[in-house]
Amino acid sequence: LTKTTSTYLMAGTTSAETKISGALQRELDVVEKECLRPLQVRAFQCSIRCCEDQTSPQTVVQSCVQSCMTPMMEAENRLKGEVDQLQDRLSRCAQQCKDEIQDLLPANPTQRDTEQAKQRGEACLMKCADSHMHLIPKMIARYRATLGSC
């Protein structure tokens, strides 16, 4: 029954996933250009200065470069954490849809049962996407606030 339920949900996953991933990607593209790229530029410029120091030993230069890269790496990790949290919430919502459909289906579903389950699954997944869309701007605002300079 689990495999059958998953099959019913797969068709809806595509449109719901497309909707939420498109919205998320648009926001992430802006954050990448406005926040992460300037951090990358500063990190690489700082690293260049480290490497231009011909008098320091390699370990000092490596430590310097690592220090230069730390703010950028931390910013990228914070963003990944925010996106992971959103994905976890979406996964829990999708799992709830799957569970609801599984509970509705009889042991031997008819073609009508199958079609109704598919429609309910698609509607449920779209509801998940819709209910999580408002979280994207909040997530981005929270992330920007942690950077301070963005």
N, CA, C and O atoms as a GROMACS GRO file, in nm:
protein
  600
    1LEU      N    1   0.082  -0.120   0.000
    1LEU     CA    2   0.000   0.000   0.000
    1LEU      C    3   0.087   0.126   0.000
    1LEU      O    4   0.048   0.227  -0.058
    2THR      N    5   0.203   0.121   0.064
    2THR     CA    6   0.291   0.237   0.069
    2THR      C    7   0.339   0.274  -0.071
    2THR      O    8   0.341   0.391  -0.107
    3LYS      N    9   0.379   0.174  -0.150
    3LYS     CA   10   0.425   0.200  -0.286
    3LYS      C   11   0.312   0.259  -0.370
    3LYS      O   12   0.333   0.352  -0.448
    4THR      N   13   0.192   0.206  -0.354
    4THR     CA   14   0.076   0.256  -0.426
    4THR      C   15   0.049   0.401  -0.389
    4THR      O   16   0.024   0.484  -0.476
    5THR      N   17   0.055   0.432  -0.261
    5THR     CA   18   0.031   0.568  -0.215
    5THR      C   19   0.136   0.662  -0.273
    5THR      O   20   0.103   0.773  -0.315
    6SER      N   21   0.260   0.620  -0.274
    6SER     CA   22   0.367   0.702  -0.330
    6SER      C   23   0.341   0.732  -0.476
    6SER      O   24   0.367   0.843  -0.523
    7THR      N   25   0.292   0.634  -0.549
    7THR     CA   26   0.261   0.652  -0.690
    7THR      C   27   0.156   0.760  -0.708
    7THR      O   28   0.166   0.842  -0.800
    8TYR      N   29   0.054   0.762  -0.622
    8TYR     CA   30  -0.051   0.861  -0.633
    8TYR      C   31   0.002   1.002  -0.608
    8TYR      O   32  -0.046   1.099  -0.666
    9LEU      N   33   0.102   1.011  -0.522
    9LEU     CA   34   0.154   1.142  -0.486
    9LEU      C   35   0.256   1.194  -0.586
    9LEU      O   36   0.280   1.315  -0.591
   10MET      N   37   0.317   1.108  -0.663
   10MET     CA   38   0.425   1.150  -0.751
   10MET      C   39   0.382   1.253  -0.854
   10MET      O   40   0.455   1.347  -0.882
   11ALA      N   41   0.264   1.236  -0.911
   11ALA     CA   42   0.219   1.330  -1.014
   11ALA      C   43   0.204   1.470  -0.957
   11ALA      O   44   0.243   1.568  -1.021
   12GLY      N   45   0.149   1.482  -0.837
   12GLY     CA   46   0.129   1.611  -0.775
   12GLY      C   47   0.259   1.673  -0.728
   12GLY      O   48   0.271   1.795  -0.721
   13THR      N   49   0.355   1.589  -0.698
   13THR     CA   50   0.482   1.640  -0.648
   13THR      C   51   0.546   1.732  -0.750
   13THR      O   52   0.605   1.833  -0.713
   14THR      N   53   0.536   1.698  -0.876
   14THR     CA   54   0.603   1.775  -0.979
   14THR      C   55   0.554   1.920  -0.981
   14THR      O   56   0.637   2.011  -0.978
   15SER      N   57   0.424   1.943  -0.986
   15SER     CA   58   0.374   2.082  -0.994
   15SER      C   59   0.396   2.155  -0.862
   15SER      O   60   0.429   2.274  -0.864
   16ALA      N   61   0.378   2.088  -0.750
   16ALA     CA   62   0.400   2.152  -0.620
   16ALA      C   63   0.547   2.184  -0.601
   16ALA      O   64   0.583   2.292  -0.555
   17GLU      N   65   0.633   2.089  -0.637
   17GLU     CA   66   0.777   2.111  -0.626
   17GLU      C   67   0.822   2.224  -0.717
   17GLU      O   68   0.904   2.307  -0.677
   18THR      N   69   0.769   2.227  -0.838
   18THR     CA   70   0.805   2.331  -0.934
   18THR      C   71   0.768   2.468  -0.879
   18THR      O   72   0.844   2.563  -0.890
   19LYS      N   73   0.650   2.476  -0.820
   19LYS     CA   74   0.602   2.603  -0.766
   19LYS      C   75   0.693   2.654  -0.655
   19LYS      O   76   0.739   2.768  -0.660
   20ILE      N   77   0.719   2.571  -0.556
   20ILE     CA   78   0.797   2.615  -0.441
   20ILE      C   79   0.945   2.631  -0.475
   20ILE      O   80   1.010   2.725  -0.429
   21SER      N   81   0.998   2.539  -0.556
   21SER     CA   82   1.141   2.550  -0.590
   21SER      C   83   1.167   2.671  -0.679
   21SER      O   84   1.273   2.733  -0.669
   22GLY      N   85   1.072   2.706  -0.764
   22GLY     CA   86   1.088   2.826  -0.846
   22GLY      C   87   1.092   2.951  -0.762
   22GLY      O   88   1.176   3.038  -0.782
   23ALA      N   89   1.000   2.961  -0.666
   23ALA     CA   90   0.996   3.077  -0.577
   23ALA      C   91   1.122   3.084  -0.492
   23ALA      O   92   1.180   3.192  -0.474
   24LEU      N   93   1.164   2.971  -0.441
   24LEU     CA   94   1.284   2.967  -0.358
   24LEU      C   95   1.407   3.006  -0.440
   24LEU      O   96   1.491   3.083  -0.394
   25GLN      N   97   1.418   2.952  -0.559
   25GLN     CA   98   1.535   2.980  -0.642
   25GLN      C   99   1.544   3.127  -0.679
   25GLN      O  100   1.654   3.184  -0.683
   26ARG      N  101   1.430   3.190  -0.707
   26ARG     CA  102   1.432   3.334  -0.739
   26ARG      C  103   1.488   3.414  -0.621
   26ARG      O  104   1.569   3.505  -0.640
   27GLU      N  105   1.444   3.380  -0.501
   27GLU     CA  106   1.493   3.450  -0.382
   27GLU      C  107   1.641   3.421  -0.357
   27GLU      O  108   1.718   3.511  -0.322
   28LEU      N  109   1.680   3.296  -0.375
   28LEU     CA  110   1.821   3.259  -0.353
   28LEU      C  111   1.913   3.326  -0.454
   28LEU      O  112   2.026   3.362  -0.420
   29ASP      N  113   1.866   3.343  -0.576
   29ASP     CA  114   1.946   3.412  -0.678
   29ASP      C  115   1.975   3.556  -0.636
   29ASP      O  116   2.087   3.605  -0.654
   30VAL      N  117   1.875   3.622  -0.581
   30VAL     CA  118   1.894   3.760  -0.535
   30VAL      C  119   1.992   3.764  -0.418
   30VAL      O  120   2.082   3.848  -0.414
   31VAL      N  121   1.975   3.673  -0.323
   31VAL     CA  122   2.064   3.667  -0.207
   31VAL      C  123   2.207   3.638  -0.251
   31VAL      O  124   2.302   3.696  -0.199
   32GLU      N  125   2.221   3.549  -0.346
   32GLU     CA  126   2.355   3.515  -0.394
   32GLU      C  127   2.423   3.637  -0.455
   32GLU      O  128   2.540   3.663  -0.428
   33LYS      N  129   2.350   3.712  -0.536
   33LYS     CA  130   2.408   3.829  -0.601
   33LYS      C  131   2.433   3.944  -0.504
   33LYS      O  132   2.536   4.011  -0.511
   34GLU      N  133   2.337   3.967  -0.415
   34GLU     CA  134   2.346   4.084  -0.327
   34GLU      C  135   2.427   4.059  -0.200
   34GLU      O  136   2.486   4.151  -0.144
   35CYS      N  137   2.431   3.936  -0.154
   35CYS     CA  138   2.494   3.907  -0.025
   35CYS      C  139   2.618   3.819  -0.037
   35CYS      O  140   2.725   3.854   0.014
   36LEU      N  141   2.604   3.707  -0.103
   36LEU     CA  142   2.714   3.611  -0.106
   36LEU      C  143   2.828   3.654  -0.198
   36LEU      O  144   2.945   3.636  -0.163
   37ARG      N  145   2.797   3.709  -0.313
   37ARG     CA  146   2.905   3.751  -0.403
   37ARG      C  147   2.995   3.857  -0.340
   37ARG      O  148   3.117   3.846  -0.350
   38PRO      N  149   2.939   3.960  -0.276
   38PRO     CA  150   3.028   4.056  -0.211
   38PRO      C  151   3.115   3.990  -0.104
   38PRO      O  152   3.232   4.027  -0.088
   39LEU      N  153   3.059   3.894  -0.030
   39LEU     CA  154   3.139   3.820   0.068
   39LEU      C  155   3.250   3.742   0.000
   39LEU      O  156   3.363   3.735   0.049
   40GLN      N  157   3.218   3.683  -0.114
   40GLN     CA  158   3.318   3.608  -0.188
   40GLN      C  159   3.428   3.699  -0.238
   40GLN      O  160   3.546   3.666  -0.229
   41VAL      N  161   3.391   3.814  -0.289
   41VAL     CA  162   3.491   3.909  -0.338
   41VAL      C  163   3.585   3.947  -0.225
   41VAL      O  164   3.707   3.945  -0.242
   42ARG      N  165   3.529   3.983  -0.109
   42ARG     CA  166   3.614   4.020   0.004
   42ARG      C  167   3.703   3.903   0.048
   42ARG      O  168   3.821   3.923   0.080
   43ALA      N  169   3.647   3.784   0.049
   43ALA     CA  170   3.726   3.666   0.090
   43ALA      C  171   3.841   3.641  -0.006
   43ALA      O  172   3.953   3.612   0.038
   44PHE      N  173   3.815   3.651  -0.134
   44PHE     CA  174   3.921   3.625  -0.231
   44PHE      C  175   4.026   3.737  -0.232
   44PHE      O  176   4.145   3.711  -0.248
   45GLN      N  177   3.980   3.860  -0.217
   45GLN     CA  178   4.077   3.971  -0.210
   45GLN      C  179   4.166   3.956  -0.087
   45GLN      O  180   4.287   3.979  -0.094
   46CYS      N  181   4.107   3.920   0.023
   46CYS     CA  182   4.183   3.897   0.146
   46CYS      C  183   4.282   3.781   0.125
   46CYS      O  184   4.398   3.789   0.166
   47SER      N  185   4.236   3.676   0.060
   47SER     CA  186   4.323   3.560   0.033
   47SER      C  187   4.439   3.597  -0.057
   47SER      O  188   4.551   3.548  -0.039
   48ILE      N  189   4.414   3.682  -0.152
   48ILE     CA  190   4.522   3.728  -0.241
   48ILE      C  191   4.628   3.801  -0.159
   48ILE      O  192   4.748   3.779  -0.178
   49ARG      N  193   4.583   3.886  -0.068
   49ARG     CA  194   4.680   3.958   0.017
   49ARG      C  195   4.764   3.859   0.099
   49ARG      O  196   4.884   3.879   0.119
   50CYS      N  197   4.698   3.752   0.147
   50CYS     CA  198   4.772   3.650   0.223
   50CYS      C  199   4.880   3.586   0.136
   50CYS      O  200   4.994   3.568   0.179
   51CYS      N  201   4.843   3.553   0.014
   51CYS     CA  202   4.934   3.483  -0.076
   51CYS      C  203   5.045   3.574  -0.129
   51CYS      O  204   5.152   3.526  -0.167
   52GLU      N  205   5.020   3.702  -0.131
   52GLU     CA  206   5.122   3.795  -0.178
   52GLU      C  207   5.235   3.813  -0.076
   52GLU      O  208   5.342   3.864  -0.110
   53ASP      N  209   5.211   3.772   0.046
   53ASP     CA  210   5.314   3.783   0.151
   53ASP      C  211   5.420   3.675   0.126
   53ASP      O  212   5.400   3.558   0.159
   54GLN      N  213   5.531   3.716   0.068
   54GLN     CA  214   5.638   3.623   0.032
   54GLN      C  215   5.730   3.589   0.150
   54GLN      O  216   5.814   3.500   0.140
   55THR      N  217   5.712   3.658   0.260
   55THR     CA  218   5.802   3.636   0.373
   55THR      C  219   5.748   3.536   0.475
   55THR      O  220   5.825   3.481   0.554
   56SER      N  221   5.619   3.512   0.475
   56SER     CA  222   5.558   3.423   0.575
   56SER      C  223   5.568   3.277   0.533
   56SER      O  224   5.566   3.245   0.414
   57PRO      N  225   5.579   3.188   0.631
   57PRO     CA  226   5.580   3.044   0.598
   57PRO      C  227   5.442   3.000   0.548
   57PRO      O  228   5.341   3.067   0.569
   58GLN      N  229   5.442   2.884   0.484
   58GLN     CA  230   5.320   2.831   0.423
   58GLN      C  231   5.207   2.815   0.525
   58GLN      O  232   5.092   2.844   0.495
   59THR      N  233   5.238   2.771   0.644
   59THR     CA  234   5.134   2.750   0.745
   59THR      C  235   5.067   2.881   0.784
   59THR      O  236   4.946   2.884   0.808
   60VAL      N  237   5.143   2.987   0.789
   60VAL     CA  238   5.086   3.119   0.821
   60VAL      C  239   4.996   3.165   0.707
   60VAL      O  240   4.888   3.218   0.730
   61VAL      N  241   5.041   3.146   0.584
   61VAL     CA  242   4.961   3.184   0.468
   61VAL      C  243   4.831   3.103   0.464
   61VAL      O  244   4.724   3.159   0.440
   62GLN      N  245   4.841   2.974   0.488
   62GLN     CA  246   4.721   2.889   0.488
   62GLN      C  247   4.624   2.933   0.598
   62GLN      O  248   4.503   2.937   0.576
   63SER      N  249   4.676   2.965   0.713
   63SER     CA  250   4.591   3.012   0.823
   63SER      C  251   4.525   3.144   0.786
   63SER      O  252   4.408   3.167   0.816
   64CYS      N  253   4.600   3.230   0.723
   64CYS     CA  254   4.547   3.359   0.678
   64CYS      C  255   4.434   3.339   0.578
   64CYS      O  256   4.328   3.401   0.590
   65VAL      N  257   4.457   3.254   0.479
   65VAL     CA  258   4.355   3.226   0.377
   65VAL      C  259   4.230   3.167   0.442
   65VAL      O  260   4.118   3.207   0.411
   66GLN      N  261   4.250   3.073   0.533
   66GLN     CA  262   4.136   3.012   0.602
   66GLN      C  263   4.058   3.117   0.680
   66GLN      O  264   3.935   3.115   0.681
   67SER      N  265   4.127   3.206   0.743
   67SER     CA  266   4.063   3.314   0.817
   67SER      C  267   3.982   3.404   0.723
   67SER      O  268   3.873   3.450   0.757
   68CYS      N  269   4.037   3.429   0.605
   68CYS     CA  270   3.968   3.511   0.505
   68CYS      C  271   3.838   3.445   0.458
   68CYS      O  272   3.737   3.512   0.435
   69MET      N  273   3.842   3.314   0.446
   69MET     CA  274   3.728   3.239   0.392
   69MET      C  275   3.618   3.213   0.496
   69MET      O  276   3.504   3.182   0.460
   70THR      N  277   3.650   3.224   0.622
   70THR     CA  278   3.556   3.188   0.729
   70THR      C  279   3.423   3.263   0.721
   70THR      O  280   3.319   3.198   0.728
   71PRO      N  281   3.421   3.395   0.706
   71PRO     CA  282   3.291   3.463   0.700
   71PRO      C  283   3.203   3.415   0.584
   71PRO      O  284   3.082   3.399   0.599
   72MET      N  285   3.265   3.392   0.469
   72MET     CA  286   3.190   3.345   0.354
   72MET      C  287   3.136   3.204   0.379
   72MET      O  288   3.020   3.176   0.349
   73MET      N  289   3.218   3.117   0.434
   73MET     CA  290   3.176   2.980   0.462
   73MET      C  291   3.063   2.978   0.565
   73MET      O  292   2.967   2.902   0.552
   74GLU      N  293   3.075   3.061   0.667
   74GLU     CA  294   2.971   3.067   0.769
   74GLU      C  295   2.840   3.117   0.710
   74GLU      O  296   2.733   3.065   0.743
   75ALA      N  297   2.847   3.216   0.623
   75ALA     CA  298   2.727   3.269   0.559
   75ALA      C  299   2.661   3.162   0.471
   75ALA      O  300   2.539   3.148   0.472
   76GLU      N  301   2.741   3.089   0.395
   76GLU     CA  302   2.689   2.983   0.311
   76GLU      C  303   2.626   2.872   0.396
   76GLU      O  304   2.521   2.818   0.361
   77ASN      N  305   2.690   2.839   0.507
   77ASN     CA  306   2.636   2.735   0.596
   77ASN      C  307   2.504   2.778   0.660
   77ASN      O  308   2.413   2.698   0.676
   78ARG      N  309   2.495   2.907   0.698
   78ARG     CA  310   2.369   2.957   0.756
   78ARG      C  311   2.258   2.950   0.653
   78ARG      O  312   2.145   2.911   0.685
   79LEU      N  313   2.288   2.987   0.530
   79LEU     CA  314   2.187   2.981   0.425
   79LEU      C  315   2.144   2.837   0.399
   79LEU      O  316   2.026   2.809   0.385
   80LYS      N  317   2.240   2.748   0.394
   80LYS     CA  318   2.208   2.606   0.375
   80LYS      C  319   2.119   2.556   0.489
   80LYS      O  320   2.024   2.481   0.465
   81GLY      N  321   2.148   2.598   0.611
   81GLY     CA  322   2.066   2.559   0.725
   81GLY      C  323   1.924   2.609   0.713
   81GLY      O  324   1.829   2.536   0.744
   82GLU      N  325   1.907   2.732   0.668
   82GLU     CA  326   1.773   2.787   0.649
   82GLU      C  327   1.696   2.709   0.542
   82GLU      O  328   1.580   2.674   0.562
   83VAL      N  329   1.762   2.681   0.431
   83VAL     CA  330   1.698   2.606   0.322
   83VAL      C  331   1.665   2.464   0.369
   83VAL      O  332   1.558   2.412   0.338
   84ASP      N  333   1.756   2.402   0.441
   84ASP     CA  334   1.731   2.267   0.493
   84ASP      C  335   1.610   2.264   0.585
   84ASP      O  336   1.530   2.170   0.580
   85GLN      N  337   1.595   2.365   0.669
   85GLN     CA  338   1.478   2.372   0.758
   85GLN      C  339   1.349   2.381   0.679
   85GLN      O  340   1.251   2.315   0.710
   86LEU      N  341   1.350   2.464   0.575
   86LEU     CA  342   1.231   2.477   0.490
   86LEU      C  343   1.201   2.344   0.422
   86LEU      O  344   1.085   2.302   0.417
   87GLN      N  345   1.303   2.278   0.370
   87GLN     CA  346   1.283   2.150   0.304
   87GLN      C  347   1.231   2.044   0.402
   87GLN      O  348   1.148   1.961   0.365
   88ASP      N  349   1.280   2.047   0.525
   88ASP     CA  350   1.231   1.953   0.626
   88ASP      C  351   1.082   1.976   0.654
   88ASP      O  352   1.005   1.880   0.666
   89ARG      N  353   1.043   2.101   0.663
   89ARG     CA  354   0.903   2.132   0.687
   89ARG      C  355   0.816   2.086   0.570
   89ARG      O  356   0.707   2.031   0.589
   90LEU      N  357   0.864   2.108   0.449
   90LEU     CA  358   0.791   2.063   0.331
   90LEU      C  359   0.782   1.911   0.326
   90LEU      O  360   0.678   1.855   0.289
   91SER      N  361   0.888   1.844   0.363
   91SER     CA  362   0.888   1.698   0.364
   91SER      C  363   0.788   1.643   0.465
   91SER      O  364   0.719   1.545   0.438
   92ARG      N  365   0.782   1.708   0.581
   92ARG     CA  366   0.685   1.664   0.682
   92ARG      C  367   0.542   1.683   0.631
   92ARG      O  368   0.455   1.598   0.654
   93CYS      N  369   0.519   1.793   0.563
   93CYS     CA  370   0.385   1.818   0.507
   93CYS      C  371   0.351   1.714   0.400
   93CYS      O  372   0.240   1.661   0.398
   94ALA      N  373   0.446   1.685   0.313
   94ALA     CA  374   0.424   1.585   0.208
   94ALA      C  375   0.401   1.447   0.269
   94ALA      O  376   0.318   1.370   0.220
   95GLN      N  377   0.474   1.416   0.376
   95GLN     CA  378   0.454   1.287   0.443
   95GLN      C  379   0.313   1.279   0.502
   95GLN      O  380   0.250   1.174   0.500
   96GLN      N  381   0.266   1.391   0.555
   96GLN     CA  382   0.130   1.393   0.609
   96GLN      C  383   0.029   1.369   0.498
   96GLN      O  384  -0.070   1.299   0.519
   97CYS      N  385   0.052   1.425   0.381
   97CYS     CA  386  -0.036   1.400   0.266
   97CYS      C  387  -0.036   1.251   0.233
   97CYS      O  388  -0.142   1.191   0.213
   98LYS      N  389   0.081   1.195   0.227
   98LYS     CA  390   0.094   1.052   0.197
   98LYS      C  391   0.018   0.968   0.299
   98LYS      O  392  -0.053   0.874   0.263
   99ASP      N  393   0.034   1.002   0.426
   99ASP     CA  394  -0.034   0.928   0.532
   99ASP      C  395  -0.186   0.939   0.519
   99ASP      O  396  -0.258   0.840   0.536
  100GLU      N  397  -0.235   1.060   0.490
  100GLU     CA  398  -0.379   1.082   0.476
  100GLU      C  399  -0.436   0.998   0.361
  100GLU      O  400  -0.543   0.939   0.374
  101ILE      N  401  -0.365   0.995   0.250
  101ILE     CA  402  -0.412   0.917   0.136
  101ILE      C  403  -0.409   0.768   0.168
  101ILE      O  404  -0.501   0.694   0.135
  102GLN      N  405  -0.304   0.727   0.232
  102GLN     CA  406  -0.292   0.586   0.269
  102GLN      C  407  -0.408   0.546   0.359
  102GLN      O  408  -0.462   0.436   0.346
  103ASP      N  409  -0.445   0.634   0.450
  103ASP     CA  410  -0.557   0.605   0.540
  103ASP      C  411  -0.691   0.599   0.467
  103ASP      O  412  -0.782   0.528   0.510
  104LEU      N  413  -0.703   0.672   0.359
  104LEU     CA  414  -0.829   0.677   0.284
  104LEU      C  415  -0.847   0.557   0.190
  104LEU      O  416  -0.960   0.517   0.163
  105LEU      N  417  -0.739   0.502   0.142
  105LEU     CA  418  -0.750   0.395   0.043
  105LEU      C  419  -0.790   0.262   0.107
  105LEU      O  420  -0.738   0.223   0.211
  106PRO      N  421  -0.884   0.195   0.043
  106PRO     CA  422  -0.918   0.060   0.091
  106PRO      C  423  -0.808  -0.039   0.053
  106PRO      O  424  -0.717  -0.006  -0.024
  107ALA      N  425  -0.817  -0.160   0.107
  107ALA     CA  426  -0.715  -0.262   0.080
  107ALA      C  427  -0.702  -0.292  -0.069
  107ALA      O  428  -0.591  -0.309  -0.120
  108ASN      N  429  -0.813  -0.299  -0.137
  108ASN     CA  430  -0.813  -0.325  -0.282
  108ASN      C  431  -0.880  -0.208  -0.353
  108ASN      O  432  -0.999  -0.214  -0.382
  109PRO      N  433  -0.805  -0.103  -0.381
  109PRO     CA  434  -0.866   0.017  -0.439
  109PRO      C  435  -0.916  -0.006  -0.581
  109PRO      O  436  -0.853  -0.073  -0.662
  110THR      N  437  -1.032   0.054  -0.609
  110THR     CA  438  -1.087   0.051  -0.745
  110THR      C  439  -1.020   0.162  -0.826
  110THR      O  440  -0.943   0.242  -0.773
  111GLN      N  441  -1.050   0.165  -0.953
  111GLN     CA  442  -0.998   0.272  -1.039
  111GLN      C  443  -1.047   0.407  -0.988
  111GLN      O  444  -0.972   0.505  -0.989
  112ARG      N  445  -1.171   0.413  -0.945
  112ARG     CA  446  -1.228   0.537  -0.890
  112ARG      C  447  -1.153   0.579  -0.763
  112ARG      O  448  -1.118   0.695  -0.745
  113ASP      N  449  -1.129   0.481  -0.674
  113ASP     CA  450  -1.053   0.509  -0.551
  113ASP      C  451  -0.915   0.564  -0.585
  113ASP      O  452  -0.867   0.659  -0.524
  114THR      N  453  -0.854   0.501  -0.684
  114THR     CA  454  -0.720   0.542  -0.726
  114THR      C  455  -0.721   0.685  -0.778
  114THR      O  456  -0.634   0.765  -0.742
  115GLU      N  457  -0.817   0.717  -0.861
  115GLU     CA  458  -0.826   0.852  -0.918
  115GLU      C  459  -0.854   0.955  -0.809
  115GLU      O  460  -0.794   1.063  -0.809
  116GLN      N  461  -0.943   0.923  -0.717
  116GLN     CA  462  -0.973   1.015  -0.607
  116GLN      C  463  -0.850   1.036  -0.518
  116GLN      O  464  -0.823   1.148  -0.474
  117ALA      N  465  -0.778   0.929  -0.493
  117ALA     CA  466  -0.657   0.939  -0.411
  117ALA      C  467  -0.554   1.026  -0.480
  117ALA      O  468  -0.488   1.109  -0.416
  118LYS      N  469  -0.540   1.009  -0.609
  118LYS     CA  470  -0.444   1.090  -0.685
  118LYS      C  471  -0.483   1.237  -0.678
  118LYS      O  472  -0.397   1.323  -0.656
  119GLN      N  473  -0.610   1.267  -0.697
  119GLN     CA  474  -0.656   1.406  -0.692
  119GLN      C  475  -0.636   1.466  -0.553
  119GLN      O  476  -0.591   1.580  -0.540
  120ARG      N  477  -0.669   1.390  -0.451
  120ARG     CA  478  -0.651   1.439  -0.314
  120ARG      C  479  -0.504   1.460  -0.283
  120ARG      O  480  -0.466   1.557  -0.217
  121GLY      N  481  -0.421   1.368  -0.331
  121GLY     CA  482  -0.278   1.381  -0.308
  121GLY      C  483  -0.222   1.504  -0.375
  121GLY      O  484  -0.144   1.578  -0.314
  122GLU      N  485  -0.262   1.528  -0.499
  122GLU     CA  486  -0.215   1.647  -0.571
  122GLU      C  487  -0.261   1.774  -0.501
  122GLU      O  488  -0.184   1.868  -0.486
  123ALA      N  489  -0.386   1.775  -0.459
  123ALA     CA  490  -0.440   1.892  -0.390
  123ALA      C  491  -0.368   1.915  -0.256
  123ALA      O  492  -0.337   2.028  -0.219
  124CYS      N  493  -0.342   1.808  -0.186
  124CYS     CA  494  -0.273   1.818  -0.057
  124CYS      C  495  -0.131   1.872  -0.076
  124CYS      O  496  -0.086   1.959  -0.001
  125LEU      N  497  -0.061   1.820  -0.174
  125LEU     CA  498   0.077   1.866  -0.199
  125LEU      C  499   0.079   2.012  -0.243
  125LEU      O  500   0.170   2.087  -0.206
  126MET      N  501  -0.019   2.052  -0.322
  126MET     CA  502  -0.025   2.192  -0.365
  126MET      C  503  -0.055   2.280  -0.244
  126MET      O  504  -0.003   2.391  -0.233
  127LYS      N  505  -0.138   2.231  -0.154
  127LYS     CA  506  -0.167   2.305  -0.031
  127LYS      C  507  -0.039   2.320   0.053
  127LYS      O  508  -0.016   2.425   0.112
  128CYS      N  509   0.042   2.215   0.056
  128CYS     CA  510   0.172   2.224   0.126
  128CYS      C  511   0.256   2.335   0.065
  128CYS      O  512   0.311   2.419   0.137
  129ALA      N  513   0.266   2.335  -0.066
  129ALA     CA  514   0.347   2.437  -0.134
  129ALA      C  515   0.292   2.576  -0.104
  129ALA      O  516   0.366   2.668  -0.070
  130ASP      N  517   0.160   2.590  -0.117
  130ASP     CA  518   0.098   2.721  -0.092
  130ASP      C  519   0.120   2.768   0.052
  130ASP      O  520   0.149   2.885   0.076
  131SER      N  521   0.105   2.676   0.146
  131SER     CA  522   0.118   2.716   0.286
  131SER      C  523   0.262   2.746   0.327
  131SER      O  524   0.285   2.810   0.429
  132HIS      N  525   0.357   2.701   0.248
  132HIS     CA  526   0.498   2.727   0.280
  132HIS      C  527   0.559   2.842   0.199
  132HIS      O  528   0.670   2.886   0.227
  133MET      N  529   0.486   2.888   0.099
  133MET     CA  530   0.538   2.998   0.015
  133MET      C  531   0.568   3.122   0.098
  133MET      O  532   0.668   3.190   0.074
  134HIS      N  533   0.482   3.152   0.194
  134HIS     CA  534   0.501   3.273   0.274
  134HIS      C  535   0.624   3.263   0.365
  134HIS      O  536   0.673   3.365   0.416
  135LEU      N  537   0.674   3.142   0.385
  135LEU     CA  538   0.791   3.124   0.470
  135LEU      C  539   0.921   3.164   0.399
  135LEU      O  540   1.020   3.196   0.465
  136ILE      N  541   0.920   3.163   0.268
  136ILE     CA  542   1.042   3.193   0.193
  136ILE      C  543   1.090   3.336   0.219
  136ILE      O  544   1.207   3.355   0.254
  137PRO      N  545   1.004   3.438   0.202
  137PRO     CA  546   1.053   3.574   0.231
  137PRO      C  547   1.097   3.592   0.377
  137PRO      O  548   1.193   3.664   0.405
  138LYS      N  549   1.028   3.526   0.469
  138LYS     CA  550   1.066   3.535   0.610
  138LYS      C  551   1.203   3.471   0.632
  138LYS      O  552   1.286   3.523   0.706
  139MET      N  553   1.225   3.358   0.567
  139MET     CA  554   1.353   3.288   0.578
  139MET      C  555   1.465   3.377   0.524
  139MET      O  556   1.571   3.388   0.585
  140ILE      N  557   1.442   3.439   0.410
  140ILE     CA  558   1.543   3.525   0.348
  140ILE      C  559   1.570   3.647   0.436
  140ILE      O  560   1.685   3.687   0.453
  141ALA      N  561   1.465   3.706   0.491
  141ALA     CA  562   1.482   3.822   0.578
  141ALA      C  563   1.562   3.784   0.703
  141ALA      O  564   1.650   3.859   0.747
  142ARG      N  565   1.532   3.669   0.759
  142ARG     CA  566   1.606   3.621   0.877
  142ARG      C  567   1.752   3.600   0.842
  142ARG      O  568   1.841   3.636   0.919
  143TYR      N  569   1.776   3.542   0.727
  143TYR     CA  570   1.914   3.517   0.683
  143TYR      C  571   1.988   3.649   0.662
  143TYR      O  572   2.101   3.665   0.709
  144ARG      N  573   1.926   3.742   0.593
  144ARG     CA  574   1.989   3.873   0.568
  144ARG      C  575   2.022   3.941   0.700
  144ARG      O  576   2.126   4.006   0.712
  145ALA      N  577   1.935   3.927   0.797
  145ALA     CA  578   1.958   3.991   0.928
  145ALA      C  579   2.082   3.933   0.996
  145ALA      O  580   2.152   4.005   1.068
  146THR      N  581   2.108   3.805   0.974
  146THR     CA  582   2.227   3.746   1.036
  146THR      C  583   2.356   3.796   0.973
  146THR      O  584   2.462   3.793   1.035
  147LEU      N  585   2.347   3.842   0.849
  147LEU     CA  586   2.466   3.892   0.781
  147LEU      C  587   2.500   4.035   0.822
  147LEU      O  588   2.617   4.075   0.825
  148GLY      N  589   2.398   4.110   0.852
  148GLY     CA  590   2.420   4.248   0.893
  148GLY      C  591   2.453   4.342   0.779
  148GLY      O  592   2.400   4.453   0.774
  149SER      N  593   2.539   4.302   0.688
  149SER     CA  594   2.584   4.391   0.581
  149SER      C  595   2.507   4.369   0.451
  149SER      O  596   2.547   4.421   0.347
  150CYS      N  597   2.401   4.296   0.456
  150CYS     CA  598   2.329   4.266   0.331
  150CYS      C  599   2.187   4.317   0.340
  150CYS      O  600   2.110   4.301   0.246
   0.00000   0.00000   0.00000
